[in-house]
Amino acid sequence: MPTLRRVRRRTADGEDRLSALPDDLILLIVSRLDTRTALSTAVLARRWARIPRELAVLDFRVSDILPPEYDRTIALRQRNLPRDTTLARILDGLMVDCEIDTMRTFANGVTSFLDANGAHDRRLKTLRLEFFQTHDSICADRLITAAVGAWGVEDLEVVVRLASGDDQTPAYSLPHDCLNVRSRLRSLTLGNCCSLLSLHSYGTLTKLALRDIPTSTTVDVYQKVFKDCTGLQVLHLTSCCCAHHTLVVDAPCSQIRELVVEECSFMEIKLHNLPMLVRLAFCLTDTLRIEFGSVPCLMDTNLTFSMEDDSLVALRRPVDEFDSFLGMSPTMTNLVIRFTRLRRWIGPSRTKRQLPDLKRLLVADMPSNWDISWTRGLLMASPFLEVLHIHVPQSETGPDYLRGMNWSKTLINLRHHHLKELVVIGFTQRNIWLFKYVVRVCTSLQRVVLLKDGHVRYKGLWDWQMVGQSTCTSWSDDEKLVARRMIKEFGLRPLAELILG
């Protein structure tokens, strides 16, 4: 960047204070504007002409220039209208015309930007691009090629929106001439693209996010991402489809430390070898089984079960289901288990696998028609667990789909020597047996919080905070007295803190 100078203030009436600011401060102000507004500042004065060329981040999104009536047309069309009705055909035609006109305007703007004086001298860090794939989208190829090749962009996001009524258009592919080993690209996000086979060309790529990848994509394409992108450290797969139902990951040379898989169509995922994986998150919709092999560094895990189709739930084996999901890495220290959009699931079996290094466990969004006492199995399978948090939303009603386990006297006489904190949000009298069990077997218990209302505040995917709230449904004085008597009767040591609310 050239040396920035300070311009003297105007002395005429109506002092221009903005122009009196130094160039570096003006650049800071302009960088806070959206891309369209920031680029338009070049016409304000000769001095401002070069300011937009020094912007480090550019956003070109076709959604920013779509007219308001487009969203209203979409809303009308989504009212489950039959495709062959007159109204549906009219709405489809309006959406197509609007997309074509908007994309033509978008392409003209991008072309003018690329043809402007000084465009080749630009230095760019981040480019975010969103467009409809039409015959006018050729401008996107020019922009991506210039950004990756000439401008040295490090963070690239390309999202392709499907045009209305066009199911035959092939998925978008990045221009081949921008795939080269000289690229400085570090982070790449692709939405509805199929340019995955040549990703190994980006030797400097450390973060990759794939979204809405089409069903025609073969499973070996995903497997090549794990094997060939040897510098990759972060991989996110969201709503990715595949022509094959089983994804096998066997990448002994992989450097991936963070893997997130959300709402993908893989029925089965086999993580045979990911030696550097530290953080793992699965949002399971269609996936029926996860098989873990060598993941020796895994520490933080998030398993979100989000299935509504009872036919899929029925395919699960009720006996060893937790073993198949939780039989992972002995080094795991934090575990989040969530049950979103799920009402019936596995049978109440005790896990046979041990989680020897697990320190913090959250079981959240558990349907209130479940008996939470089944979590005792996770407690006893984690001998060094220190924090157990349970969250039950209070809006659920219905029959008891999952009942508690029958525990023998031998199991009750077992002891857990490391649990220090138990927090239950959504606690009711039907859950008193879990409370009774924990205070009976845990020798180091210091803090117990039992709240009837509250929520979980998530800090990313692997950290959280339990937040209670005072309502009229808090514990009565008689209920608090009973709870304290139970602790005195069954507890192995006095509690440092007991909160009932």
Disulfide bonds with the S-S distance in Angstrom:
none
